[in-house]
Amino acid sequence: MRLSEPRLQPLTIKTAEGESKAQLERAEARGGPVLNITRTLAHYPELSSAWGRFARHVLGESSLPERERELIILRMGWNCQSGYEFGQHRRIGQQAGLSLEEVERVKDGPDHEAWTSHEAALLRAADELHADAFLSDETWNELAERYDTKQMMDVVFAAGQYNLVSMALNTLGVQLEPGTPGLELE
């Protein structure tokens, strides 16, 4: 974690007011824990709502296969050194079919010999977009051999979404939920 304490204390239903409180109540009603990212973004409910719609598309409505989407997200979280992002998507990636070994291997990048050429291209795409905000012709063409137009766009937007959210998580100091490992397994 970049910061050991949050810059913005996550809100609770007891400390939130107005639309912030309503958002947290809706999140709680969906069941399961209300994550620190949700409780932190509740400080700005209009932004949270607008960003949330896009984030739901990238995570739940994308044209990419879940496992492949998670490779991009995990690599971007690693590139941004976002402990919160990498930690949450370690779990989500495993639910999407990645083994824990594969999740940890994401840290080694696209040149690790165990990746298929397609998996390596996905990781390379995350690296290129993070470093240069651009996909090389080589990476674009390799992904385009398998992906249609929507999938190609979803590669770019998944990487961009998780670059953005990693910046916010790091800067706001959103802390991991207890028991969730960050960049390194405990």
PLY file of the C-alpha trace (Angstrom):
ply
format ascii 1.0
element vertex 186
property float x
property float y
property float z
element edge 185
property int vertex1
property int vertex2
end_header
0.00 0.00 0.00
1.29 3.43 -0.91
-0.31 5.04 2.16
-0.74 3.32 5.51
-3.75 5.49 6.38
-6.60 6.74 4.20
-6.55 10.37 3.15
-10.34 10.25 3.18
-11.92 8.18 5.94
-14.43 5.74 4.43
-17.98 6.74 5.27
-20.45 4.50 7.02
-24.23 4.68 7.00
-23.97 6.37 10.40
-21.49 9.03 9.23
-22.88 9.64 5.73
-25.69 12.03 4.87
-28.05 12.60 1.95
-27.22 10.83 -1.31
-23.99 9.44 0.17
-26.01 7.65 2.84
-28.54 6.44 0.26
-25.74 4.98 -1.90
-24.28 3.10 1.06
-27.71 1.80 2.05
-28.26 0.50 -1.51
-24.81 -1.14 -1.48
-25.51 -2.78 1.85
-28.94 -4.01 0.65
-27.22 -5.91 -2.20
-25.68 -8.14 0.44
-22.07 -8.83 1.22
-19.64 -6.33 2.68
-19.59 -2.73 1.51
-16.00 -2.32 0.30
-13.72 0.53 1.30
-13.66 1.82 -2.29
-17.45 2.26 -2.17
-17.33 3.83 1.28
-14.58 6.23 0.18
-16.25 7.26 -3.08
-19.43 7.97 -1.09
-17.78 11.31 -0.22
-18.72 12.38 -3.78
-21.95 10.57 -4.73
-22.34 12.22 -8.15
-18.87 11.10 -9.21
-19.40 7.68 -7.68
-22.60 7.18 -9.68
-21.13 8.38 -12.97
-17.94 6.34 -12.60
-19.87 3.32 -11.33
-21.83 2.92 -14.55
-18.65 2.79 -16.62
-16.91 0.52 -14.11
-19.86 -1.91 -14.22
-19.57 -2.07 -18.00
-15.86 -2.84 -17.90
-16.18 -5.42 -15.14
-19.52 -7.03 -15.90
-20.63 -6.21 -19.43
-17.37 -6.22 -21.37
-17.12 -8.29 -24.53
-13.86 -9.81 -23.28
-13.78 -13.25 -21.69
-13.57 -12.77 -17.91
-10.23 -14.53 -17.52
-8.63 -12.38 -20.23
-10.13 -9.19 -18.82
-8.67 -10.06 -15.42
-5.18 -10.47 -16.88
-5.36 -6.87 -18.12
-6.76 -5.57 -14.83
-4.22 -7.40 -12.68
-1.32 -6.25 -14.84
-2.51 -2.65 -14.69
-2.93 -2.90 -10.91
0.62 -4.25 -10.68
2.01 -1.59 -13.03
0.37 1.12 -10.92
1.53 -0.56 -7.71
-2.04 -0.43 -6.42
-2.21 -2.83 -3.51
-5.97 -2.42 -3.22
-6.62 -3.07 -6.90
-4.29 -6.04 -7.15
-5.60 -7.50 -3.90
-9.26 -7.30 -4.88
-8.62 -8.64 -8.38
-6.49 -11.51 -7.08
-9.80 -12.87 -5.73
-11.89 -11.81 -8.76
-9.28 -13.23 -11.14
-9.43 -16.58 -9.41
-13.23 -16.53 -9.66
-12.76 -15.87 -13.40
-10.61 -18.98 -13.82
-7.04 -17.85 -13.13
-5.03 -19.98 -10.77
-3.28 -18.31 -7.86
0.00 -19.20 -9.60
-1.15 -17.35 -12.74
-2.27 -14.34 -10.72
1.14 -14.16 -9.09
2.85 -14.70 -12.47
1.16 -11.53 -13.79
3.82 -9.67 -11.81
6.53 -11.17 -14.07
4.92 -9.65 -17.14
4.40 -10.78 -20.71
7.82 -12.35 -21.23
7.30 -15.22 -18.80
7.55 -18.47 -20.77
4.37 -19.98 -19.29
2.01 -17.49 -20.98
0.42 -18.33 -24.30
1.15 -15.82 -27.06
-2.36 -14.38 -26.64
-2.01 -14.02 -22.86
1.39 -12.39 -23.34
-0.19 -9.94 -25.82
-2.84 -8.99 -23.24
-0.20 -8.32 -20.61
1.92 -6.43 -23.13
-1.14 -4.32 -24.02
-1.52 -3.33 -20.36
2.20 -2.49 -20.20
2.16 -0.41 -23.38
-1.00 1.49 -22.44
0.40 2.18 -18.98
3.79 3.34 -20.26
2.83 5.17 -23.44
-0.98 5.44 -23.65
-0.71 3.64 -26.99
-0.75 0.10 -28.38
2.04 -0.79 -30.77
1.09 -2.18 -34.18
2.59 -5.53 -33.17
0.40 -5.86 -30.07
-2.68 -4.48 -31.81
-2.31 -6.91 -34.72
-1.69 -9.89 -32.48
-4.83 -9.21 -30.43
-6.84 -8.42 -33.59
-6.15 -11.93 -34.88
-8.57 -13.19 -32.22
-10.66 -10.18 -31.20
-13.42 -8.27 -32.98
-13.77 -4.49 -32.90
-15.70 -4.36 -29.62
-13.18 -6.61 -27.92
-10.29 -4.48 -29.15
-11.99 -1.41 -27.73
-12.68 -3.23 -24.46
-8.97 -4.04 -24.11
-8.14 -0.34 -24.25
-10.99 0.74 -21.99
-10.33 -2.00 -19.41
-6.70 -0.93 -19.16
-7.70 2.73 -18.97
-10.41 2.15 -16.36
-8.03 0.27 -14.08
-5.25 2.80 -14.58
-7.70 5.49 -13.49
-9.07 3.58 -10.52
-5.55 2.58 -9.42
-4.54 6.25 -9.41
-7.58 7.12 -7.31
-7.08 4.23 -4.87
-3.40 5.03 -4.41
-3.92 8.77 -4.02
-6.95 8.57 -1.73
-5.25 5.91 0.38
-8.08 3.39 0.17
-7.08 0.59 2.52
-7.59 -3.11 1.94
-10.31 -4.92 3.81
-8.99 -7.11 6.64
-7.68 -10.44 5.38
-7.19 -9.28 1.77
-3.54 -9.45 0.68
-2.28 -6.55 -1.43
0.57 -6.72 -3.90
2.25 -9.57 -2.04
0.70 -12.67 -0.54
1.06 -12.50 3.21
0 1
1 2
2 3
3 4
4 5
5 6
6 7
7 8
8 9
9 10
10 11
11 12
12 13
13 14
14 15
15 16
16 17
17 18
18 19
19 20
20 21
21 22
22 23
23 24
24 25
25 26
26 27
27 28
28 29
29 30
30 31
31 32
32 33
33 34
34 35
35 36
36 37
37 38
38 39
39 40
40 41
41 42
42 43
43 44
44 45
45 46
46 47
47 48
48 49
49 50
50 51
51 52
52 53
53 54
54 55
55 56
56 57
57 58
58 59
59 60
60 61
61 62
62 63
63 64
64 65
65 66
66 67
67 68
68 69
69 70
70 71
71 72
72 73
73 74
74 75
75 76
76 77
77 78
78 79
79 80
80 81
81 82
82 83
83 84
84 85
85 86
86 87
87 88
88 89
89 90
90 91
91 92
92 93
93 94
94 95
95 96
96 97
97 98
98 99
99 100
100 101
101 102
102 103
103 104
104 105
105 106
106 107
107 108
108 109
109 110
110 111
111 112
112 113
113 114
114 115
115 116
116 117
117 118
118 119
119 120
120 121
121 122
122 123
123 124
124 125
125 126
126 127
127 128
128 129
129 130
130 131
131 132
132 133
133 134
134 135
135 136
136 137
137 138
138 139
139 140
140 141
141 142
142 143
143 144
144 145
145 146
146 147
147 148
148 149
149 150
150 151
151 152
152 153
153 154
154 155
155 156
156 157
157 158
158 159
159 160
160 161
161 162
162 163
163 164
164 165
165 166
166 167
167 168
168 169
169 170
170 171
171 172
172 173
173 174
174 175
175 176
176 177
177 178
178 179
179 180
180 181
181 182
182 183
183 184
184 185
